Amino acid sequence: MSRLAKMSTRVAILLSLSMPTADCAHAQEGNDPSDTPQEIASQTESLNLLRQSRYDELDAKMNGIQRSYELGKITDEQLLHEFRAFYDTDPALAGRYDAWIEKMPRSYSALLARGIYLRYLGKQARGSAYIDDTPRQQIEGMSKYLAKAMADYNASLTLTKKPLLTYHSIIAVTMLDAVMGDDDLARRMLNESIRVDPRNFVVRYKYFASLQTRWGGSLEQMLDFEKQARAAGLSDVQLRYFANMLVAERRWVQTGGRCCK
């Protein structure tokens, strides 16, 4: 089934339940591996560098973190946590991102960071109201931000050897926008992530999240993919996050989504 068809099914389910989709998304995010105090401090530093227009320092830091990941000095989870600095949706930051990229147009980290920022602006534009109470203009606003984010993601793909977080981010877009995303694209991003980092956790986990019933997947698909993740050699700690999401999914299915209100 195409992502668009599955989105239509999901919308019908949500309308019948009169359930706000954002609450469920937040519930899933709450199961994500948390940041350490050191990572939070580093995120704050990165955001401050951006606010202060210290682009040379910021670019050197973020591309250095990317290189450290590619050299095996930090994990893919640590990489993701560092780039969470750019989840902040302060509108005053838009010009800072543009200036960073204008100065360094072929910076992988700059394009990825702005794409992340734009994606979160899209989520914010969508809002957290019940889907049948959400004006079309808010949905259109989200789609415009996501289109801009995808342009940055696409531009970033060839700028580093292991664009793992780009793959992760594109899957996140397919979960939000049925027009831009489909199952084939999400699966291709998963496969590419495994090609560059066979035991990566973060893209597998994002793809696993996209298989939830609320996003057009099913419990059966999640169970099958969990077996694949186990066979890939993920750690017990990492597999525990998969298990926790399966518990939440079973509860969601059993209650018809009412668990997420």
HELIX and SHEET records of a PDB file:
HELIX    1   1 ARG A    3  LEU A   17  1                                  15    
HELIX    2   2 THR A   21  GLU A   29  1                                   9    
HELIX    3   3 PRO A   37  ARG A   51  1                                  15    
HELIX    4   4 TYR A   55  GLU A   70  1                                  16    
HELIX    5   5 ASP A   76  PHE A   83  1                                   8    
HELIX    6   6 ARG A   84  TYR A   87  5                                   4    
HELIX    7   7 PRO A   91  LEU A   93  5                                   3    
HELIX    8   8 ALA A   94  LYS A  103  1                                  10    
HELIX    9   9 TYR A  108  ARG A  126  1                                  19    
HELIX   10  10 ILE A  131  ASP A  133  5                                   3    
HELIX   11  11 ARG A  136  SER A  156  1                                  21    
HELIX   12  12 LEU A  164  LEU A  176  1                                  13    
HELIX   13  13 ASP A  183  VAL A  196  1                                  14    
HELIX   14  14 VAL A  202  SER A  210  1                                   9    
HELIX   15  15 THR A  213  TRP A  215  5                                   3    
HELIX   16  16 LEU A  219  ALA A  231  1                                  13    
HELIX   17  17 ASP A  236  THR A  255  1                                  20    
HELIX   18  18 ARG A  258  CYS A  260  5                                   3    
END                                                                             
